[in-house]
Structure formats: C-alpha cells, structure tokens
C-alpha cells in the first residue's frame, strides 16, 4: 500500500512540475496579449485625438473598434487560460498534501522491524 502511495505522490510531483511550466507559458501569453491590446488602444486614442474626437468619448470609440475589441477579447481569454493553469497548480499542491498526510498516517502506524 505504501509503495502505491509513494508512486502516486511522485506522479503528482511530476504533474505539478508540468503544470508550473505550463503556467509560465500561459503567463507569458497573457502578458503578450495585454501588451498588444494596450499598444493598439494607445494608437487608436492618438488617432482619434488627431481627428478631433471629443475627449469624453474617445475611450468608448476606441474600445468599440473591431480590432481593439478583438485584442481585448484575446487578452481576456489569455487571462482565463492563465488562471485555469494556476488553479491546476493549486489543485496538484492540494493533492500532494493529501497524499503526504495519508503516507504519514500509514508510516506512522507501521510496525517496528
């Protein structure tokens, strides 16, 4: 029984390691999507100012632009994907703690040799 628990624990460690690597990748994708959105939004705002669009509506006009809205959508999707990877990491950590406690209970009650 103990060997099975140890095998399962090591498997969870491997899964956690993979999830952490994926989290880094997804975090980078989220940061890139945020940068793309902000740069294009700033460009759009400057263009609208040059056109003489009233300052009070520039933000709404720019955010309603199809390109800007698409970039914001991509940013929001990247954020959700990042957060799901973070939850996976937290889930694996919890599973590891549970297995560790179970192993401790098993080994704590082992007969002395």
Secondary structure as GFF3:
##gff-version 3
##sequence-region A 1 113
A	DSSP	alpha_helix	2	51	.	.	.	ID=ss1
A	DSSP	alpha_helix	55	63	.	.	.	ID=ss2
A	DSSP	alpha_helix	66	108	.	.	.	ID=ss3
###
